[in-house]
Amino acid sequence: MKKLALAVIATGLIAGSVHTPAAANEIAEGICTAISADDRQRLRTILSNNNMRVRNIYDGVRCNGYSMLQFAITAEAAQVGDLITRQLPASMIEGDTVNGEPMLAWAESSGYGSSEVVASVRSRLGQ
């Protein structure tokens, strides 16, 4: 019984790096703030401090209802958008939709077709 309790405590300490929902919201808010400010260094710091990768959190983080890349497009965050684009697999970018519409088609129809972020996405996808 004593060994089991020690194993549970040790597991709890190791799992202590897992974020609570409140901490996760704070991290997501920091990520969205870094994107809107086009602050690539702050985004890297947040990811590094929390041992995260863009590809692992991309589907779970929403900024004003948009994915991280869509939010970078709307915020005209060229540096951060380029960073996100380079760190995501092309398949994840292609699978990113807005109301069922592919992201690039959404960007064109919303007036963001000339955005530097959209240009970066096109380059990444080979278009």
CORBELPE-V779472 format. One record per residue. N is the residue number from 1. RES is the residue in one small letter. PHI is phi in degrees with one decimal (none if undefined). Layout:
n->N res->RES phi->PHI
n->N res->RES phi->PHI
This chain:
n->1 res->m phi->none
n->2 res->k phi->-64.6
n->3 res->k phi->-64.1
n->4 res->l phi->-63.3
n->5 res->a phi->-63.2
n->6 res->l phi->-65.0
n->7 res->a phi->-65.0
n->8 res->v phi->-65.7
n->9 res->i phi->-63.7
n->10 res->a phi->-63.0
n->11 res->t phi->-63.2
n->12 res->g phi->-63.6
n->13 res->l phi->-68.6
n->14 res->i phi->-67.0
n->15 res->a phi->-75.4
n->16 res->g phi->-62.4
n->17 res->s phi->-78.8
n->18 res->v phi->-73.5
n->19 res->h phi->-86.6
n->20 res->t phi->-74.1
n->21 res->p phi->-57.2
n->22 res->a phi->-66.2
n->23 res->a phi->-67.6
n->24 res->a phi->-62.7
n->25 res->n phi->-64.5
n->26 res->e phi->-65.8
n->27 res->i phi->-65.0
n->28 res->a phi->-61.8
n->29 res->e phi->-63.1
n->30 res->g phi->-63.3
n->31 res->i phi->-64.1
n->32 res->c phi->-64.5
n->33 res->t phi->-64.3
n->34 res->a phi->-64.2
n->35 res->i phi->-66.4
n->36 res->s phi->-64.6
n->37 res->a phi->-88.4
n->38 res->d phi->53.5
n->39 res->d phi->-106.0
n->40 res->r phi->-61.9
n->41 res->q phi->-65.5
n->42 res->r phi->-63.9
n->43 res->l phi->-62.1
n->44 res->r phi->-61.1
n->45 res->t phi->-63.6
n->46 res->i phi->-60.7
n->47 res->l phi->-63.6
n->48 res->s phi->-66.3
n->49 res->n phi->-62.3
n->50 res->n phi->-105.8
n->51 res->n phi->52.3
n->52 res->m phi->-123.1
n->53 res->r phi->-124.0
n->54 res->v phi->-56.2
n->55 res->r phi->-62.0
n->56 res->n phi->-83.8
n->57 res->i phi->-110.2
n->58 res->y phi->-54.5
n->59 res->d phi->-71.2
n->60 res->g phi->-95.8
n->61 res->v phi->-99.7
n->62 res->r phi->-124.9
n->63 res->c phi->-118.6
n->64 res->n phi->54.0
n->65 res->g phi->86.2
n->66 res->y phi->-103.0
n->67 res->s phi->-69.4
n->68 res->m phi->-59.0
n->69 res->l phi->-71.4
n->70 res->q phi->-62.6
n->71 res->f phi->-65.7
n->72 res->a phi->-63.2
n->73 res->i phi->-65.5
n->74 res->t phi->-68.0
n->75 res->a phi->-88.5
n->76 res->e phi->54.8
n->77 res->a phi->-94.0
n->78 res->a phi->-64.1
n->79 res->q phi->-66.7
n->80 res->v phi->-68.4
n->81 res->g phi->-60.3
n->82 res->d phi->-64.9
n->83 res->l phi->-60.4
n->84 res->i phi->-61.9
n->85 res->t phi->-60.1
n->86 res->r phi->-69.9
n->87 res->q phi->-90.7
n->88 res->l phi->-100.9
n->89 res->p phi->-66.4
n->90 res->a phi->-57.5
n->91 res->s phi->-63.6
n->92 res->m phi->-69.2
n->93 res->i phi->-67.0
n->94 res->e phi->-63.7
n->95 res->g phi->-81.6
n->96 res->d phi->-78.2
n->97 res->t phi->-126.0
n->98 res->v phi->-121.4
n->99 res->n phi->52.5
n->100 res->g phi->82.8
n->101 res->e phi->-98.1
n->102 res->p phi->-55.2
n->103 res->m phi->-56.8
n->104 res->l phi->-65.6
n->105 res->a phi->-65.9
n->106 res->w phi->-61.5
n->107 res->a phi->-62.0
n->108 res->e phi->-62.7
n->109 res->s phi->-71.7
n->110 res->s phi->-94.9
n->111 res->g phi->90.4
n->112 res->y phi->-104.1
n->113 res->g phi->-59.0
n->114 res->s phi->-95.3
n->115 res->s phi->-64.3
n->116 res->e phi->-63.7
n->117 res->v phi->-67.1
n->118 res->v phi->-63.3
n->119 res->a phi->-61.0
n->120 res->s phi->-63.8
n->121 res->v phi->-65.0
n->122 res->r phi->-59.4
n->123 res->s phi->-61.8
n->124 res->r phi->-63.6
n->125 res->l phi->-85.6
n->126 res->g phi->75.7
n->127 res->q phi->-106.4
